[in-house]
Amino acid sequence: MKRIPVRTCVGCRKTATKADLTRLVLRGGALVPDPEGREPGRGAYVHPRLSCLEAALHGGLARSFRGKLSKAALSTVDFRLSTSSESRNV
């Protein structure tokens, strides 16, 4: 029997299957969605909901990436997250 990977949303701190969450990575100083989960480096998982994203922006993402994030990185993530979610039909 195959195990289903479970991750924790950095916004609401609830666990969910990996397929239900969107992985974000820090690339070139910007947070970008990683729908396939293949980008190198540290990643953070968040539900594709505005409430979870807002909660993650207030500390969860900085904690996950082990440092302070620039305002430029935080300003682009909400648009890219919604675009990624639409393409996955979530």
N, C-alpha and C positions, 0 to 999 in steps of 0.2 A: 504494500500500500504506500503510495507516494504522499509525502508530507506537503502541506500547503504552507508556503512562507508567510509569516505574520510579522508586521512591522508596527511601530507606534507613531501616530501623527504628532508632530512637534507643536501643533496648534492646540488641539483639545486633549492630547495625551491618552487617547483611546487606541486600543489595538484594532487592527483590521488586516485583512489579507493584503499582500503586496500589490495585487492587481487592482484593489480599490483605492490605492493611494498613488499620488504623483511624486516621483523622486525629483528633488532639486539638487543641482550641483553648482559649485562656484567655479566659473570658467572666465578667465580674463577680467576678474573683478565684477562680473555680473552673474546673477542667479539665473540659471536657465533650466527648464524642465528636461528631464531625461526619461522619456517614456519607455525606452527599451531597457534602461538600467545598465547600460554598458559604458557610460562615461567614466573615465578614471577619477580617482580621488574620493573624498568624503562626500556623502550624500545625506540629505534630510528628506523625510517623507511627510507629506501633508495631504489631507483630504482635499479634493477639488471643490471646496466650498469657501465662500468669502469669509465666513465666520472663523474657520480654521486658519485661513491665510492671515487674517488680521491678528489673531492670537499669536501665530508663529512670528509675525513681524515684531512683536513686542517682547522678544527674548528667546523664543524657542530656536529660531534659526541661528542666532549668534552663538547660542550654547552648542548647537550641533556642529557648527563650523569652527568652534573653539576660538572665537575672537569677535571683535566688533566688525559689523558689516557697514560698508559705505552707504550713504543715502542714495547714490546712483544705482547701486545693486538692488536696493530695496524698492526703488521706484519702478523698475521694469518687470519685477517678478509677477505682479498681479495680472498684467496684460498677457504675458507669455503663458501663465498658468491657465487662464481661461481659453486661450487659443489651443493649448495642448489638450485640454479636457474635451473640447469640441471635436478635435480630430480623433480622439479615442472613443467618442460617443459615450462619455461617462455622465 
